[in-house]
Amino acid sequence: MTRCLLLLAPREQAPVPLLAGLARRAVTAVVVADPPSVMLQLSRGPAAALIIIEPQRQPYLSELVEAVRTYHPRVRIWQYRGQGQDGQPQLARLNGLANHHQAEKSVKHPSPPPPQTAPAAQPAWHEVCAGSPAQAPSLPLISAEELAMLLGDWGGPGGRPSPQEAGEPA
């Protein structure tokens, strides 16, 4: 059986005529409420199509369409309007977003967070341990005293290594 995702606008219900038409064609309709849910459902298994209900009321429509086309290019994207230009329900392919940008601007979007600078990349522990000459640390990873302690080689008075054993000058 073919699976199809229906993305509803906030506070909308799935259109009965659309659900009936999909059922007649043996298509399983999975209703989702927001763009992250769309991506989650697509990652769980194949879907033949994504139908966006009332696309002019969908927040983040262009970002969603871009993500679906990038990560799930075989999914066909459709739009459904309860009242098309002739007043009748309309189901049509969503080919581009040029006609949706104006409608999308009317949807309130939260301001994106300011860009953050990424910290300088540190070599991964396995790269350092593998002995890559380009990333080898300039100092030893462990001192002679620490090595002696780890190996249990404590021969000095009071259980401490002598300065020579610890690698310190006498």
C-alpha positions in Angstrom: 0.0 0.0 0.0 1.3 3.5 -0.9 1.9 6.0 1.9 1.2 9.7 1.7 1.9 12.4 4.3 -0.6 15.2 4.9 0.8 18.3 6.5 -2.0 20.3 8.1 -1.9 24.0 8.8 -2.1 24.9 12.5 -5.5 24.2 13.9 -6.8 22.6 10.7 -8.4 19.2 10.1 -7.7 16.9 7.3 -10.2 17.6 4.4 -12.7 14.8 4.1 -12.9 14.8 0.3 -9.1 14.4 0.0 -9.0 11.6 2.6 -11.9 9.8 0.7 -10.1 10.2 -2.6 -6.8 8.8 -1.2 -8.7 5.9 0.4 -10.4 5.0 -3.0 -6.9 4.7 -4.5 -5.6 2.5 -1.6 -3.3 5.2 -0.3 -2.6 5.3 3.4 -2.7 8.9 4.6 -0.5 9.8 7.6 -1.5 13.2 9.1 1.4 15.3 10.5 1.2 18.6 12.3 4.5 20.4 11.6 7.6 20.3 9.4 9.8 18.4 11.9 7.1 15.7 12.0 7.2 15.5 8.2 11.0 14.9 8.3 10.6 12.3 11.1 7.9 10.4 9.1 10.0 10.4 6.0 13.0 9.0 7.9 10.8 6.2 9.2 10.0 4.9 5.7 9.2 5.7 2.2 6.3 7.9 1.2 5.1 8.5 -2.3 4.0 12.1 -1.7 3.7 14.9 0.7 0.5 16.9 0.4 0.6 20.4 2.1 -2.8 21.4 3.2 -3.4 25.2 2.8 0.3 26.0 2.0 -0.3 29.7 2.4 -0.8 29.1 6.2 2.2 26.9 6.7 5.1 28.3 8.6 8.6 27.5 7.3 7.2 26.2 4.0 10.2 27.0 1.8 12.6 25.4 4.3 10.5 22.3 4.5 10.3 22.0 0.7 14.0 22.5 0.4 14.7 19.8 3.0 12.4 17.3 1.5 13.8 17.9 -2.0 17.4 17.6 -0.6 17.0 14.5 1.6 14.1 12.7 0.0 14.1 13.7 -3.7 11.8 10.9 -4.7 8.9 12.3 -2.7 6.5 14.3 -4.8 5.2 17.5 -3.2 1.6 18.5 -3.7 -0.5 21.4 -2.4 -4.2 21.2 -1.4 -6.4 24.2 -1.2 -9.9 23.9 0.2 -11.0 26.7 -2.2 -9.1 27.1 -5.4 -9.5 29.9 -7.9 -12.9 28.6 -8.9 -14.1 28.1 -5.4 -13.6 24.3 -5.6 -11.1 22.2 -3.7 -7.8 22.1 -5.7 -5.0 19.5 -5.6 -1.9 20.5 -7.6 1.8 19.8 -7.8 4.0 22.2 -5.9 6.6 23.0 -8.5 8.2 26.2 -7.1 7.7 28.5 -4.2 7.6 31.8 -6.1 3.8 32.0 -5.7 4.0 31.1 -2.0 6.6 33.7 -0.8 4.0 36.4 -0.4 1.7 34.2 1.5 4.6 32.9 3.6 5.6 36.5 4.6 2.1 36.9 6.2 2.8 33.9 8.6 4.6 35.0 11.7 8.0 33.5 12.1 10.1 33.8 15.2 13.4 35.7 14.6 16.3 33.3 14.0 19.0 33.3 16.7 22.1 35.3 16.0 24.9 33.4 14.4 27.4 31.9 16.8 31.1 31.5 16.0 32.2 27.9 16.2 35.1 27.1 18.6 38.4 26.1 17.0 38.4 22.5 15.9 40.2 20.2 18.3 41.6 16.9 17.1 39.6 13.9 18.1 41.1 11.7 20.8 41.6 8.8 18.4 43.5 11.1 16.0 45.9 12.0 18.8 46.2 8.5 20.1 46.8 7.1 16.6 50.1 9.1 16.5 49.3 11.3 13.5 52.6 13.3 13.2 50.7 16.4 12.0 48.6 16.5 15.2 51.0 15.0 17.8 51.1 17.1 20.9 54.3 18.9 21.6 54.4 17.8 25.3 54.0 14.3 26.5 50.5 13.3 27.3 51.5 11.9 30.7 54.4 12.8 32.9 57.0 10.2 34.2 55.5 10.6 37.7 52.0 9.9 36.4 53.2 6.9 34.4 55.0 5.5 37.4 51.9 6.0 39.6 49.7 4.2 37.0 52.1 1.3 36.7 52.4 1.0 40.4 56.2 1.7 40.3 56.5 3.6 43.6 59.9 3.0 45.1 60.6 6.2 46.9 60.2 7.1 50.6 56.6 7.5 51.8 55.3 5.7 48.7 56.4 8.6 46.5 58.9 8.1 43.6 62.3 9.5 44.0 63.1 12.6 42.0 65.1 10.4 39.5 62.2 8.0 39.1 59.8 10.9 38.6 62.1 12.4 35.9 62.9 15.5 37.9 66.4 17.0 38.2 68.0 16.1 41.6 
